[in-house]
Protein backbone atom coordinates (compact mmCIF):
# COMPACT_ATOMS: atom_id res chain seq x y z
CA UNK A 1 0.00 0.00 0.00
CA UNK A 2 1.95 2.96 -1.32
CA UNK A 3 0.53 5.94 0.51
CA UNK A 4 2.88 8.39 -1.14
CA UNK A 5 3.44 8.10 -4.86
CA UNK A 6 5.71 9.72 -7.36
CA UNK A 7 4.43 8.56 -10.69
CA UNK A 8 7.35 9.79 -12.76
CA UNK A 9 10.41 7.65 -12.14
CA UNK A 10 12.56 10.02 -14.16
CA UNK A 11 12.60 13.55 -15.52
CA UNK A 12 15.02 15.26 -17.85
CA UNK A 13 15.20 19.04 -18.23
CA UNK A 14 17.60 21.51 -19.75
CA UNK A 15 19.79 23.72 -17.63
CA UNK A 16 18.08 27.00 -16.84
CA UNK A 17 14.58 25.62 -17.34
CA UNK A 18 12.05 24.76 -14.68
CA UNK A 19 11.92 21.28 -13.16
CA UNK A 20 8.56 20.16 -11.79
CA UNK A 21 8.42 17.06 -9.67
CA UNK A 22 5.07 15.70 -8.62
CA UNK A 23 3.86 13.71 -5.65
CA UNK A 24 0.46 12.31 -4.70
CA UNK A 25 -0.71 10.92 -1.40
CA UNK A 26 -3.70 8.97 -0.23
CA UNK A 27 -3.66 9.28 3.55
CA UNK A 28 -5.74 12.29 4.59
CA UNK A 29 -4.06 12.26 8.00
CA UNK A 30 -0.81 13.52 6.50
CA UNK A 31 -0.37 17.16 7.45
CA UNK A 32 3.29 17.84 6.79
CA UNK A 33 5.24 17.22 3.64
CA UNK A 34 8.94 17.27 2.87
CA UNK A 35 11.17 16.99 -0.14
CA UNK A 36 14.54 15.30 0.04
CA UNK A 37 17.35 15.08 -2.46
CA UNK A 38 19.45 11.95 -2.63
CA UNK A 39 22.67 11.04 -4.39
CA UNK A 40 23.66 7.38 -4.87
CA UNK A 41 25.14 5.72 -1.80
CA UNK A 42 24.33 8.73 0.37
CA UNK A 43 21.58 9.57 2.81
CA UNK A 44 18.80 11.97 1.77
CA UNK A 45 19.30 15.66 2.41
CA UNK A 46 16.43 17.91 3.34
CA UNK A 47 15.34 20.48 0.77
CA UNK A 48 12.07 22.11 1.69
CA UNK A 49 8.87 21.37 3.54
CA UNK A 50 5.30 22.56 3.79
CA UNK A 51 2.58 22.35 6.38
CA UNK A 52 -0.96 21.52 5.35
CA UNK A 53 -2.11 24.94 6.53
CA UNK A 54 -0.21 26.47 3.63
CA UNK A 55 -0.43 25.98 -0.10
CA UNK A 56 3.00 27.31 -1.03
CA UNK A 57 6.44 27.56 0.46
CA UNK A 58 9.42 29.08 -1.25
CA UNK A 59 13.13 28.88 -0.51
CA UNK A 60 15.46 30.27 -3.10
CA UNK A 61 15.19 28.24 -6.29
CA UNK A 62 12.86 25.74 -4.66
CA UNK A 63 9.12 26.13 -4.28
CA UNK A 64 6.70 23.54 -3.02
CA UNK A 65 3.01 23.73 -3.82
CA UNK A 66 0.34 21.80 -1.94
CA UNK A 67 -3.15 21.08 -3.19
CA UNK A 68 -4.91 19.42 -0.29
CA UNK A 69 -8.17 18.76 -2.09
CA UNK A 70 -6.31 16.86 -4.78
CA UNK A 71 -3.86 15.33 -2.30
CA UNK A 72 -1.08 16.50 -4.54
CA UNK A 73 2.13 18.39 -4.07
CA UNK A 74 4.83 19.49 -6.42
CA UNK A 75 8.38 20.76 -6.20
CA UNK A 76 9.48 23.44 -8.61
CA UNK A 77 13.14 24.10 -9.20
CA UNK A 78 13.97 27.17 -11.22
CA UNK A 79 16.37 27.69 -12.77
CA UNK A 80 17.51 24.09 -12.89
CA UNK A 81 21.24 23.48 -12.60
CA UNK A 82 23.35 20.41 -13.45
CA UNK A 83 24.10 19.99 -9.73
CA UNK A 84 20.39 19.42 -9.16
CA UNK A 85 20.67 16.06 -10.88
CA UNK A 86 19.74 13.52 -8.21
CA UNK A 87 16.84 11.44 -6.99
CA UNK A 88 14.12 13.47 -5.30
CA UNK A 89 11.85 11.93 -2.71
CA UNK A 90 8.73 13.44 -1.28
CA UNK A 91 7.79 12.38 2.22
CA UNK A 92 4.81 12.88 4.46
CA UNK A 93 4.11 12.79 8.15
CA UNK A 94 1.05 13.01 10.35
CA UNK A 95 0.65 14.77 13.67
CA UNK A 96 0.62 12.10 16.32
CA UNK A 97 2.50 9.75 14.05
CA UNK A 98 5.61 9.78 16.18
CA UNK A 99 7.77 11.68 13.69
CA UNK A 100 7.51 8.83 11.19
CA UNK A 101 8.03 9.69 7.55
CA UNK A 102 6.42 7.88 4.65
CA UNK A 103 8.43 8.23 1.50
CA UNK A 104 7.43 8.29 -2.12
CA UNK A 105 9.14 6.14 -4.71
CA UNK A 106 11.44 8.87 -5.94
CA UNK A 107 12.02 10.71 -9.21
CA UNK A 108 15.40 10.73 -10.90
CA UNK A 109 16.03 14.25 -12.15
CA UNK A 110 18.63 14.84 -14.81
CA UNK A 111 19.54 18.39 -15.70
CA UNK A 112 21.29 18.54 -19.02
CA UNK A 113 23.60 21.21 -20.31
CA UNK B 1 21.88 21.43 9.81
CA UNK B 2 22.21 18.65 12.31
CA UNK B 3 24.62 15.83 11.60
CA UNK B 4 23.94 12.13 11.76
CA UNK B 5 26.73 9.65 11.16
CA UNK B 6 26.69 5.97 10.36
CA UNK B 7 29.37 3.36 10.67
CA UNK B 8 30.46 1.44 8.74
CA UNK B 9 29.68 2.98 5.37
CA UNK B 10 30.17 -0.32 3.63
CA UNK B 11 30.35 -3.89 4.84
CA UNK B 12 30.71 -7.21 3.10
CA UNK B 13 30.08 -10.34 5.11
CA UNK B 14 29.56 -14.05 4.69
CA UNK B 15 26.13 -15.58 4.89
CA UNK B 16 25.25 -16.57 8.45
CA UNK B 17 27.26 -13.87 10.18
CA UNK B 18 25.86 -10.91 12.10
CA UNK B 19 26.56 -7.32 11.23
CA UNK B 20 26.19 -4.28 13.47
CA UNK B 21 25.54 -0.82 12.08
CA UNK B 22 25.86 2.26 14.28
CA UNK B 23 23.93 5.49 13.96
CA UNK B 24 25.00 8.56 15.91
CA UNK B 25 23.54 12.00 16.24
CA UNK B 26 26.63 14.20 16.52
CA UNK B 27 25.32 17.54 17.72
CA UNK B 28 21.95 16.85 19.21
CA UNK B 29 20.20 14.34 21.41
CA UNK B 30 17.69 12.01 19.86
CA UNK B 31 15.21 10.06 21.91
CA UNK B 32 13.93 8.57 18.70
CA UNK B 33 15.83 7.35 15.66
CA UNK B 34 14.55 5.59 12.58
CA UNK B 35 15.99 2.81 10.49
CA UNK B 36 15.23 2.51 6.79
CA UNK B 37 16.36 0.21 4.04
CA UNK B 38 16.46 0.97 0.38
CA UNK B 39 16.61 -1.54 -2.45
CA UNK B 40 18.04 -0.38 -5.78
CA UNK B 41 15.82 2.14 -7.52
CA UNK B 42 13.18 1.87 -4.84
CA UNK B 43 11.87 4.02 -2.06
CA UNK B 44 13.14 4.20 1.48
CA UNK B 45 11.16 1.72 3.53
CA UNK B 46 10.86 2.36 7.24
CA UNK B 47 11.93 -0.71 9.17
CA UNK B 48 11.63 0.37 12.77
CA UNK B 49 11.58 3.20 15.24
CA UNK B 50 14.37 3.10 17.79
CA UNK B 51 13.38 4.46 21.19
CA UNK B 52 15.95 5.43 23.79
CA UNK B 53 15.49 3.40 26.93
CA UNK B 54 12.73 1.19 25.58
CA UNK B 55 12.01 -1.41 22.94
CA UNK B 56 12.06 -0.56 19.29
CA UNK B 57 8.83 -0.41 17.35
CA UNK B 58 8.93 -2.49 14.18
CA UNK B 59 6.94 -1.92 11.02
CA UNK B 60 4.71 -4.65 9.72
CA UNK B 61 6.62 -7.40 8.04
CA UNK B 62 9.96 -6.60 9.65
CA UNK B 63 11.34 -9.42 11.79
CA UNK B 64 12.41 -8.06 15.13
CA UNK B 65 14.57 -11.08 15.88
CA UNK B 66 16.32 -10.64 12.57
CA UNK B 67 16.95 -6.93 12.89
CA UNK B 68 17.94 -6.17 16.47
CA UNK B 69 17.82 -2.54 17.47
CA UNK B 70 19.37 -1.06 20.56
CA UNK B 71 19.12 2.60 21.50
CA UNK B 72 21.70 2.71 24.23
CA UNK B 73 21.99 6.46 24.65
CA UNK B 74 20.51 9.70 23.41
CA UNK B 75 23.08 9.83 20.63
CA UNK B 76 23.50 6.21 19.58
CA UNK B 77 21.29 3.57 18.01
CA UNK B 78 22.55 0.28 16.61
CA UNK B 79 21.01 -2.08 14.11
CA UNK B 80 22.27 -5.65 14.11
CA UNK B 81 21.40 -7.85 11.18
CA UNK B 82 21.55 -11.33 12.64
CA UNK B 83 22.43 -14.41 10.61
CA UNK B 84 22.61 -12.34 7.48
CA UNK B 85 21.63 -13.83 4.14
CA UNK B 86 22.09 -12.53 0.60
CA UNK B 87 18.52 -11.21 0.54
CA UNK B 88 19.48 -8.88 3.40
CA UNK B 89 21.87 -7.09 1.09
CA UNK B 90 20.64 -3.54 0.90
CA UNK B 91 21.36 0.07 1.73
CA UNK B 92 20.49 0.82 5.35
CA UNK B 93 19.91 4.41 6.43
CA UNK B 94 19.16 5.88 9.83
CA UNK B 95 17.62 9.20 10.68
CA UNK B 96 17.03 11.33 13.73
CA UNK B 97 15.28 14.58 14.37
CA UNK B 98 12.15 16.27 15.52
CA UNK B 99 8.56 16.39 14.44
CA UNK B 100 9.16 18.49 11.38
CA UNK B 101 12.56 17.52 10.11
CA UNK B 102 14.54 14.34 9.97
CA UNK B 103 18.29 14.31 9.39
CA UNK B 104 19.65 11.27 7.67
CA UNK B 105 22.89 9.44 8.01
CA UNK B 106 25.01 8.71 4.95
CA UNK B 107 23.86 5.11 4.83
CA UNK B 108 25.51 1.70 5.07
CA UNK B 109 25.82 -0.58 2.09
CA UNK B 110 25.53 -4.19 3.25
CA UNK B 111 26.52 -6.98 0.91
CA UNK B 112 26.02 -10.54 2.09
CA UNK B 113 27.89 -13.15 0.08
HADDOCK unambig.tbl for C-alpha pairs under 7 A between the chains (distance, minus, plus):
assign (segid A and resid 41 and name CA) (segid B and resid 107 and name CA) 6.78 0.50 0.50
assign (segid A and resid 42 and name CA) (segid B and resid 106 and name CA) 4.63 0.50 0.50
assign (segid A and resid 42 and name CA) (segid B and resid 107 and name CA) 5.76 0.50 0.50
assign (segid A and resid 43 and name CA) (segid B and resid 93 and name CA) 6.53 0.50 0.50
assign (segid A and resid 43 and name CA) (segid B and resid 104 and name CA) 5.50 0.50 0.50
assign (segid A and resid 43 and name CA) (segid B and resid 105 and name CA) 5.37 0.50 0.50
assign (segid A and resid 43 and name CA) (segid B and resid 106 and name CA) 4.13 0.50 0.50
assign (segid A and resid 43 and name CA) (segid B and resid 107 and name CA) 5.40 0.50 0.50
assign (segid A and resid 44 and name CA) (segid B and resid 104 and name CA) 6.00 0.50 0.50
assign (segid A and resid 45 and name CA) (segid B and resid 104 and name CA) 6.86 0.50 0.50
assign (segid A and resid 99 and name CA) (segid B and resid 98 and name CA) 6.60 0.50 0.50
assign (segid A and resid 99 and name CA) (segid B and resid 99 and name CA) 4.83 0.50 0.50
assign (segid A and resid 103 and name CA) (segid B and resid 43 and name CA) 6.50 0.50 0.50
assign (segid A and resid 103 and name CA) (segid B and resid 44 and name CA) 6.20 0.50 0.50
assign (segid A and resid 104 and name CA) (segid B and resid 43 and name CA) 6.16 0.50 0.50
assign (segid A and resid 105 and name CA) (segid B and resid 42 and name CA) 5.89 0.50 0.50
assign (segid A and resid 105 and name CA) (segid B and resid 43 and name CA) 4.36 0.50 0.50
assign (segid A and resid 106 and name CA) (segid B and resid 43 and name CA) 6.23 0.50 0.50
